[in-house]
Amino acid sequence: MPSDLRSELEFLRDLGFTHLDLARARTARAADVLHDAPEAVGGDAGLSERLLSGLPETADIAAIDSIEILEAAAKRCVRCRLWETRTQVVFGSGNPSADLMFIGEAPGRDEDLEGYPFVGRAGKLLTDIIVAMKLSREEVYIANVLKSRPPGNRNPEPDEMEACRPWLDRQIDLVKPKVIVTLGRFAAQGLLDRAIAISSIRGEWQTFRNGIRVMPTYHPAYLLRNPSAKKDVWLDMKKVMSELGIAV
């Protein structure tokens, strides 16, 4: 029955399975929930149809109450032009109840092909940073401001960031992190809603709505080009560790 399926999805989420390779299968099953069980999104059959049509309204996105269903809806999104050139939506990965959330700017080529954020060279460096913080990728949550790859890895356009913002806002609402680390200029701009020079605020605590602490730092791709900046990022991560009660 649909209610049993939803209970199973919630059970898998509570076990932390959202970071496993079964994520795509669970996403497809979550889409079935939307088709077969409008009660999963508040009993609104019209809402289910709008989400699955790929044209969700901002209010509809805000009504979704699970990461699995949010991901299923996001994978059908055509709110901006990037749906025409992406291979797939790169939604997010990790612990859906994490205390620490990393937000980058947009998927690159590797992420677009694999469907997971930060899986290329920059992703390996991010993993190394997380491990140095005495954590693992399975314990944190990782996402991007944009869920679709810009052609040629160009910078995100303002209208694309605006169109994708409801997905990110709802991700943050559902994960409820204590600390968010933004990676690079566009991640900080996208989250804090203002023009930002990353060098001017890097390492300085910011505040997101609902009082979530935000630590802006350099993107791992920048560190690959400028290895000397790794020491600055490590100083930032030590502040994050201290905020989360992790011994430095």
C-alpha positions in Angstrom: 0.0 0.0 0.0 1.2 3.6 -0.6 1.3 4.3 3.1 3.5 1.3 3.7 5.8 2.4 1.0 6.1 5.9 2.5 6.8 4.3 5.9 9.6 2.2 4.4 11.1 5.3 2.8 11.1 7.1 6.1 12.6 4.1 7.8 15.4 4.0 5.3 16.0 7.7 5.8 16.2 7.3 9.5 18.8 4.6 9.0 20.9 7.1 7.0 20.6 5.2 3.7 20.3 8.4 1.6 24.0 8.4 1.0 24.2 4.9 -0.4 24.2 3.7 -4.0 20.5 2.8 -3.6 19.6 6.5 -3.7 18.5 6.4 -7.3 16.2 3.4 -6.6 14.7 5.1 -3.6 14.2 8.3 -5.7 12.3 6.3 -8.3 10.2 4.8 -5.5 9.6 8.2 -4.0 8.3 9.3 -7.4 5.8 6.4 -7.2 4.7 7.7 -3.9 3.9 11.1 -5.5 2.0 9.3 -8.3 0.1 6.9 -6.1 -0.2 8.7 -2.7 -1.1 12.4 -2.8 -1.3 12.2 1.0 2.5 12.1 1.0 2.4 15.8 0.1 -0.4 16.9 2.3 -3.3 15.2 0.5 -3.1 17.6 -2.4 -3.4 15.5 -5.7 -2.9 18.7 -7.7 0.3 19.4 -5.9 1.5 15.8 -6.8 0.7 16.4 -10.4 2.5 19.8 -10.5 5.6 18.4 -8.9 5.8 15.5 -11.3 5.1 17.7 -14.3 8.4 19.4 -13.6 6.8 22.7 -12.9 6.7 23.0 -9.1 5.6 26.3 -7.6 7.7 27.7 -4.8 4.9 27.1 -2.3 4.7 23.5 -3.4 8.4 22.9 -2.8 8.0 24.4 0.7 5.3 21.9 1.4 7.4 18.8 0.8 8.2 17.1 4.1 10.9 14.6 3.2 14.3 14.6 1.5 13.4 11.6 -0.7 10.3 13.3 -2.1 12.0 16.6 -2.5 14.8 14.9 -4.5 12.2 13.1 -6.7 10.5 16.4 -7.5 13.8 18.2 -8.1 14.9 15.6 -10.6 11.9 16.7 -12.9 12.6 20.4 -12.5 12.5 22.7 -15.5 12.4 26.0 -13.6 15.5 27.3 -15.6 17.2 26.7 -18.9 19.7 24.3 -17.5 17.4 21.3 -17.8 18.0 21.4 -21.6 21.7 20.7 -21.3 22.2 18.7 -18.1 22.6 15.0 -18.0 20.8 14.7 -14.7 19.9 16.7 -11.6 22.6 16.6 -8.9 20.5 17.0 -5.7 22.7 16.2 -2.7 24.2 13.4 -0.7 25.0 12.4 2.9 23.3 12.4 6.2 19.8 14.0 5.9 20.0 15.0 9.6 23.6 16.3 9.6 24.8 19.0 12.0 27.2 20.2 9.2 26.2 21.0 5.7 28.6 22.0 2.8 27.2 24.0 -0.1 29.1 24.5 -3.4 28.1 26.4 -6.4 27.1 23.9 -9.1 27.8 20.4 -10.4 30.7 20.0 -12.8 31.2 17.4 -15.5 31.9 14.5 -13.2 29.0 15.3 -11.0 26.6 15.7 -13.9 27.6 12.2 -15.2 27.5 10.4 -11.8 24.6 12.3 -10.2 26.4 13.1 -6.9 28.0 16.3 -5.7 31.8 16.7 -5.4 33.0 13.5 -7.0 35.9 14.8 -9.1 39.3 16.1 -8.1 37.7 18.9 -6.1 35.4 16.4 -4.5 38.4 14.2 -3.3 40.0 17.3 -1.8 36.7 18.1 0.0 36.6 14.5 1.3 40.1 14.9 2.6 39.1 18.1 4.4 36.1 16.4 6.0 38.2 13.5 7.2 40.8 15.9 8.6 37.8 17.4 10.6 37.4 13.9 12.2 34.2 13.3 10.2 33.2 11.4 7.1 31.1 12.2 4.0 28.4 10.0 5.4 28.1 12.1 8.5 27.7 15.5 6.7 25.4 16.7 4.0 26.7 18.1 0.7 24.7 20.1 -1.9 25.1 22.9 -4.4 23.3 26.2 -5.0 22.5 24.9 -8.5 21.2 21.4 -9.0 22.1 21.3 -12.7 25.4 21.8 -14.4 25.9 25.1 -16.3 27.3 24.3 -19.9 31.0 24.3 -19.9 31.1 24.7 -16.2 30.5 28.5 -16.6 29.5 30.6 -13.6 25.9 30.4 -12.5 23.6 33.1 -13.8 21.5 35.2 -11.3 18.2 33.9 -12.7 19.4 30.3 -12.5 20.3 30.8 -8.9 17.0 32.4 -8.2 15.1 29.6 -9.9 17.0 26.9 -7.9 16.9 28.7 -4.6 13.6 27.1 -3.4 15.2 23.6 -3.7 18.1 24.7 -1.6 16.0 26.5 1.0 13.9 23.3 1.5 17.0 21.1 1.7 18.3 23.3 4.5 14.9 23.3 6.2 14.7 19.5 6.2 18.3 18.8 7.1 18.4 21.4 9.9 22.2 21.8 10.1 23.8 23.6 13.0 26.5 24.9 10.7 26.7 25.5 6.9 30.1 25.9 5.1 29.8 27.7 1.8 32.4 26.8 -0.7 33.4 29.7 -3.0 31.9 33.0 -4.0 28.8 31.9 -5.7 27.8 29.5 -2.9 28.1 32.4 -0.4 26.3 34.8 -2.7 23.5 32.3 -3.4 22.9 31.6 0.3 23.4 35.1 1.8 21.6 36.9 -1.1 24.2 39.6 -1.7 27.2 40.3 -3.8 30.2 39.0 -2.0 34.0 39.0 -2.5 34.9 35.7 -0.9 38.3 37.0 0.2 36.6 39.7 2.2 34.4 37.4 4.3 36.2 34.1 4.2 36.7 32.8 7.7 34.1 35.3 9.2 31.0 33.9 10.7 27.8 34.8 9.0 24.2 34.0 9.9 21.5 32.4 7.7 17.8 32.7 8.6 16.7 30.8 11.7 20.1 31.6 13.2 22.1 28.9 11.4 25.9 29.7 11.6 27.5 30.1 8.2 31.3 29.8 7.5 32.3 31.0 4.0 35.5 29.6 2.7 37.3 28.9 -0.6 36.1 26.3 -3.0 38.2 23.1 -3.2 38.7 23.8 -7.0 40.4 27.1 -6.0 42.7 25.2 -3.6 43.8 22.9 -6.4 44.9 26.0 -8.3 46.2 27.8 -5.2 47.6 25.2 -2.8 48.9 27.9 -0.4 45.3 28.8 0.4 44.7 25.4 2.1 46.1 26.8 5.4 43.4 29.5 5.3 40.6 26.9 4.8 42.0 24.7 7.6 41.8 27.7 9.9 38.2 28.1 8.9 37.4 24.4 9.5 39.0 24.6 12.9 36.4 27.3 13.7 33.7 25.0 12.5 35.0 22.1 14.5 35.0 24.3 17.6 31.4 25.4 17.0 30.3 21.8 16.7 32.2 20.7 19.8 34.8 18.6 17.9 38.2 18.6 19.5 40.8 20.4 17.4 
